[in-house]
Amino acid sequence: MKLYFAGPLFCNAEKYFNIKLTNEIEKIGYTVFLPQRDGITLDKENTGKNSNKKSKSIFELDKKEMFDSDIFLFVLDGRIPDEGACVALGMCHTYKNIINKNMILVGLQTDKRGAYLSSKLNPMIESTIDYIFENTSSLLTFLEKKIMV
């Protein structure tokens, strides 16, 4: 089974967490597309047309990998969920409902901070995700059961 890994990837702590969790998911038997490792990077030094072409290439590769996946994993940690991953979630939710009814949308929110007083997540995000886990061990148990089916 193939898993697309979405979430923040901009500081060392986020990148380390992503790699560590990806390694655990791959040990279970999944093929994981982790954009920070497997994708195209947009260097801050690039400007102008080259940057625009590179952004388009990133978008097209990520879209292909998302739509080819069985599971879309969104790491929701941070004060607010990563905006790029929010767009990706919306795309996958639409794709799932129109074309691939079997795609599973999964969230992981280990961060207890929240931007909303009465809820940890915006309803537009929470309502599109099939399963939300509060720790990595329950996520890994879920993924292990799914790959055995």
Secondary structure, DSSP 8 states (H G I E B T S, - for coil): -EEEEES--SSHHHHHHHHHHHHHHHHHT-EEE-HHHHS----TT--HHHHHHHHHHHHHHHHHHHHT-SEEEEE--SSS--HHHHHHHHHHHHHHHHT-TT-EEEEE------SSSS-SS-HHHHTT-SEEESSHHHHHHHHHHHHH-
